[in-house]
């Protein structure tokens, strides 16, 4: 598929100055969302994440058990959207979930750098799905994106999309902190969607610049423009550096303002987080919580 031609059918997005103005407006507007109701919604949109070099079968089993026992401790708070782990732990998570409804997310395809053979990426992704992953988070080839090799970038995502089929959710991480420029972030977002992404995700959390409100605004504008042209709703995921309830509420507000209330569900809005879970629980309950 000729992606550069399709990309050129979209006009340029907001400028850096426009985006900064929108961020400042969103920061002010977010104060209305510093409330328990919104914090609960944000909590329900979390992909609860453990992507540590110290992860083991034992730690992931305990991590999953606590997630599955959450309603025993907090029956009035909706549980997280999914548990996110490395591919080799997907089966461990699945065994603990059993017949539960919790979704399993796996980073795969050479995460976090995407610097490996396409065949290796495809095999890792296929193994993760075979072992029970419901959702796959991949990293686009950022190096190719930076050198303008848009066809290569999009065709790789398209091949992975076809490998997954329609039943598995595909989130594409554009690593916005490496792209930096708003128009490049916009192009990466559009290419991801054109190639079949179900979500555009900001970051891996493994480089110094992770999610930023500025990147979120650029991505959400691209998602809105894509929706207006195609009618297909694509989700937004903020990941990396989302730690406080105020951080979560700001991204919630950006999505609310640009994309609208229809996007404020786990089906279309996610937060990749670990420490944010405890901090949101603390804000919801009004006391310090260290559940995870």
N, C-alpha and C positions, 0 to 999 in steps of 0.2 A: 504494500500500500504506500502511496506517495504522501508522506506526512508533511513535508515542507510546504507543499501546495495547500494542504488543508489548514496548516498552521497560519499561512498567510491570509486566509479568509477571515481571520480574527483581527480587529484593529488593535493598536497599542493600548495597553492598560494605563492605569493612573500613574502619574509621575511620582518621583520620590517625595516631592513637596506635598503633593495631594495625599499620599499615603501617610505622611507624618501628621498632616492635619486631621485625617480620619482617626489615627491612633489617639491623638490628643482628645478628640471628641469622644472616642470610645472609653478612654480612661475616666472621663467625667461621667459618662452615662453608666459606667459599670457600678457606680455607687448604689444604684437602685437594685442591683443584683447581689449585693452583699447581704444575703439573707438565707435562712435555713432552707427554704423551699428550693432556691437555685443551687445551693450547695448539695442538696440531696440529688438533684438532677445531674449535676456535674459528677457526683460520685458514681451514679448509675452508668455514666458514659466512660468510665475508666477502663483501659486495658491494663490490668494490674500486672506489673512487669518485674521479672527477675532475669537480668541479663548480665550476670556477674562471672568473673573468672573463677570465683570460689563456689559457684553452684555445683551441687551434686544431687544424685538421686534422692538422698536423704533430705537435703534442705528443700528441694522442690516438692517432695511428698508432704513435708510439714507445711510448707507455704500453701499448697493446694488444699490441704485439710482445713486450715484456718479459714480459707476463702469459702469452702463448702459449709463450714459451721457458723458462718457470719450471722445468718438469720436467727440462730439460737441466742445470740448475744444482742443483736440489734434488729428486732422484728419489724420495726417501723421505718427502716431505711432500706431502699432498694439496693440490691447487691451490684457489684461491678459488672461491666459488660462481658469481659473475658479475662482469661489468664494468659499472659504472653511470656513465652520461654524460647530457648534455643531448640532447634529441631530434635536433638537427641533426648530431650526431656518431654516431648509431646506424649509419648506412650505412658510415661510416669504420671503425667497430669490426667490423662484419660482414665487410667486405672482407678485413680482416687475419685474422679467425678462420677464414674459409673453411669447410672441412668439419669444423673442430674442434667439440668438444662444449661449449665455454664458453657460458654463457647471457649474453644482453645485457639489461641493465636500463636503462630510461630514466625519469628524472623527466619529468613532462609534466602538462598541464592547468593551465598558469599557475603552475608552480613558481617561487619558493617561497611566494608569498603567496596563490595561488588567486584573486586579485582581477582577474578578467577575465570576458568573456562566456562563458556555457556553450557556445555554438557554437564559440568559439575553442578552448576546452578540448577539446571533442570532436574538432575537426579536428586539433589538435596530437597528440592521443593516437592518432588513426587513422593519421596520417602516420608516427608513430614505429613503430607496429606494421607498417605497410606496408613500412617500410624495414628491418625485421628485429628489432624489440624483442620479446623473449620475456616480459619482465616490465615492468610500468608502476607507478611510484610517484607517487601523486597526493597533494595536500594537501586535506583536507576544508575546507569553508568555516568557518574558525575564528570569524570575526565572528558568523555566524549561530548557531554553537554557543554562544557566550558570551551571546547575547540570547535563547536558548531556542527558536530556530526549528528544532526538531528534524526536522520533516517536510521542510523545504526541504533541510536538510543531507543527510538520508538519501536523498531522492529524486534528488538530483544524483548521488550515488554509485551508486545503482541504475541510472540512465541510462548512466553510464560503464561499469558492469559489463556491461550489455546490448550496448553498442557494442563492447566487447572480445571478447565471446563467452567460451566456457569454456576455450579453449586458452591464453589469456594470463593470467599471474599478475598479480593486482591487489593492490598494497600501499597501504594508506591511512595517510597521515601525519596524526596527530591534533594535532600540535604541542603536546605535553603541557606544555611550559614556559610556554605562553601560557594554557592552561586552569588549571593550578596545582592546583585543588582535586581531591582524590582521587575524589569522586563524579562530578565533571564529566568527569574522565579516563575513569572507568568508563563513563559514558553514551556518550561519544564512541566508545569502543571497541566497545560493544554495538551502537550504531547502524551503525558501519562493517561489522561482521560480519553484522548483519541485512540490510544492503543488498548483501552479496555479496563483501566483502573476503576475500582469501586470507591476508593478513597485516595485523596492526595494527603500525604503525611509530611510534616515539616522536616523532621530530623531523626538521626539515629541516637542522638545524645552522646555520641562517642567522639565528637570534635568540639573545640572550644566554643563555637557559636552554635547554639541549638535553636529551639523555637523562639521566635520574637513576635511581638504584635505586628510589626511592619510586614514580616513575611506572611503572617496570617491574613492580613488585609489583602495583600497581592494575590494569594492563593484563592481566597474567597471570591474576589472579583472574577478570577478566571473560571471558577466553578459556576458562578452566576451566568457569565457570558456563555459558557458551554451549555448550560441548561436552557438558556433562552434560544439557542440555535438548534439544539437537538431534542430537548424535552426529557433528557435523561438526568436524573439526580445523582450526583456524586458527592460522597461525604468528605469531611475535613477532619484530620487528626493532628492535634498539637502534641509534640513529644520532645522531651529533653528540656530540663530546666523549669518545668511546670511543678512548682513545689507548694505554694501557698493557696488558701482559698481565694485570695484576691487574684492570683494568677489565673486560676480556673475561671473565676467570674469574668475576667477581662476577655478571655478567649470565647466564652459563652456569649458575651455582649457583642463581640465582633461578628460572630456567626449570626446572632439574632438580628443585628443591624443590616448586614449585607445580604444574607441569604434568607432570613425570615424564620418565624417560629417552626415551620415545617421541618427545618434541619436540626432542631434542638431535641433529638432523640438519639439513643444509641445506634440506631440504624444509619445515621448520617453525621454524627458528631462523636468523636472519641478524644480522650486525653490519655496519652501514654505516661504512666506515672508509677512511682513506688512510694516515696515519702509523702506525696500529696494526699494519698489515701488516709494516712493517720491524721494529717493536718485538717483535711475536710471533716473527718469524723470528730475531731476536737471542736471544730467550729459548729458542727451540727448539735453536738451534745452539750456544749458549754463547759467541757472539762477536758483536761489533757488525756489523750488516748494514744496508746502505743500498741494497737492491736496486731500490727504486722511488724 
